[in-house]
Amino acid sequence: MLKKTLLPVIFLVLAWGFWVSPEFKEIAAGVAIFLFGMMALEEGFKAFTGGVLEKILTASTNRVWKSLGFGMIATTLMQSSSLVSVLTISFLSAGLIALAPGIGIIFGANIGTTTGAWLVAGIGLKIDIAAYAMPMIVFGVILVFQKSKALKGAGYILAGIGFLFLGIHYMKTGFETFQDSIDLSQFSMTGYAGVLVYTLIGIVATVVMQSSHATLILGIAALAAGQITYENSLAIAIGSNVGTTITAVLGALSANAAGKRLAGAHLIFNFSTGILAILFISQLAWAVDGISSGLGIAQDNYTLKFAVFHTLFNVIGVALTTPFIGKLVTLLEGLIPEKLPDVSQPRYLNEAALELPDTALKAIFREAQHFYDNAEDYMCQGLGLRTADVRSDEEIAVLVEASRINPELDLEDLYQRRVKNLYSAIIGFAVKAESEMTPEQIEVLTNLTGAIRDVVQAVKDVKHLHKNMARYTVSDNNDIRAQYNAMRGQIAQVLRTMDRLQVDKEGTVQKLEQLKSELRETDIVDSGALDQLIRTNRISSEMASSLINDSGYAQNIGHKLINVGQAVSHDRTYDLLTTLAESQEADNADESISGRSARAGREVA
């Protein structure tokens, strides 16, 4: 109801703004064009998932220092940390890079933006990137209408960057009215009050003018005219740095959860760096004087001292925060959880990945992991357990005893939403990919798809078990309750073993055989336990009939999952998937850093 009401209100407010203010019209148009550019960028980058661009980005960002370097170089070339930020958000939203490398790029961009301060301070150079917007849009749109996926993707990227430039241009033009009317002398004051006020002025000016360079020049001019103190001018530099995050936030509005997390990282970094700079501004000013003296910069050359200060506090900020990237990833994933779609959609399967057999196999492998995560969660819910608990070190028996099965859980609906669609997508994609593969790749593909089918069968058997498990685990009969809880524990133990099995191949075959042996030993029919329960009248004939059927389902689930492990641990399959997994670990560095390497290394489909 709120959404239906909100849209007309937004339209009315915008219409009123267009009517009363031409400047507002330009600003609003700039924001709209900017967001449209972000959407076009993401669409373009998705076309290159699994291709050359992904390989370049992976090679450039698979280490923290590489990510930092990538951000520094890109910002130096583009002379816009804001643009690098929104490009990185689009990379992340398209799945081309992970969160940790993205944060590294943002950190590097903050150092790279200091080169702009040096250019402005040294020779007054300012690159007008908006001048390239129109040609980019024209060439981009022409490419979008081509049949080639690569050309179409390149067209979306080119047009997207053009729209970004154009959007920033209109935002800046709309705000130009305010620029000439800013008189900093009226706010002149000393001490921390002055530092805080001028930091705020720096933030507002950067947001208004959409350029940290313009803000720095404004501060330098005011300082040269004697309107403000040197300390106040440094505060403006701090504010200009914080103000650049607004463009990244705008870019994240149309992004997915991953893009919003990166914008959050940008905000956290710039604000925390700004706070540190404010707290230690006197010490930093003293350090700037020392460094400037060492570089031969004159005492009254405030323009170059501005550049020294800008570089110093950004480098210090990056040095202090880089070791905590892993914790920052964990924090942001908790604050901005990824909203699961009502129906699970493939994450890695796209037409571009079909162009190369290796890329197609990697896409299937990654999608199989996604599928297995969904299937495991389905099975855990069917057993009345939490997936996180099954993956933990807590005793299975304790978990089972403390949990209850929800008899109202609609497993059929859950299967349709979380399992079936992904299963169909993987199988359909595999059929298309197989025609271009070598016999060795086809063997691996066959093992993977066979494993996926076994997982689906296990999922269906859990659905068959659910009703009786929900009924008998709350029965007054201790014996029947114990038997069904034992089944739950047995399946949960197999799931836990499968989760941990592929972290290390050593002893895989032996572990699987041991697991099979344990399953045979716990078979209630073959072991004679069921016969004993019936003979001693400890369970009714109805309970016995249910136990016979359901024990068969439980045994089948265990054996199907073990088959999955055996299929994936086959030597040839394992070797190729290990290569793919190593590549994936580079792609998902944020998961490794945040302590989820077990999941990133899981090779069970």
Buried (B, 14 or more C-beta within 10 A) or exposed (E): EEEEEEEEEEEEEBEEBEEEBEBBBBBBBBBBBBBBBBBBBBBBBBBBBBBEBBEEBBEBBBBBEBBBBBBBBBBBEBBBBBBBBBBBBBBBBBBBBBBBBBBBBBBBBBBBBBBBBBBBBEEEEBBEBBEBBEEBBEBBBEBBEEEEBBBBBBBBBBBBBBBBBBBBBBBBBBBEEEBEEBEBEEBBBEEBEBBBBBBBBBBBBBBBBBBBBBBBBBBBBBBEEEBBBBBBBBBBBBBBBBBBBBBBBBBBEBBBBBBBBBBBBBBBBBBBBBBBBBEBBEEBBEBBBEBBEEEEBEEEBBBBBBBBBBBBBBEBBBEEBBEEBBEBBBBBBEEBEEEEEEEBEBBBBBEBBBEBBBBBBBBBBBBBBBBBBBBBBBBBBBBBBBBEBBBEEEEBBEBBEEBEBEEEBEBEEBBEBBBBBBBEBBBEBBEEBBEEBEEEBBBBBBBBBBBBBBBBBBBBBBBBBBBBBBBBBEBEEEBBBEBBBBBBBBBBBBBBBBBEBBBEBEEBEEBBEEBBEBBEEBBBEEEEBBEEBBEEEBBEEEBBEBBEEBBBBBBBBBBBBBBBBBBBBBEEBBEBBBEBBEBBBBBBBBBBBBEBBBBBBBBBB
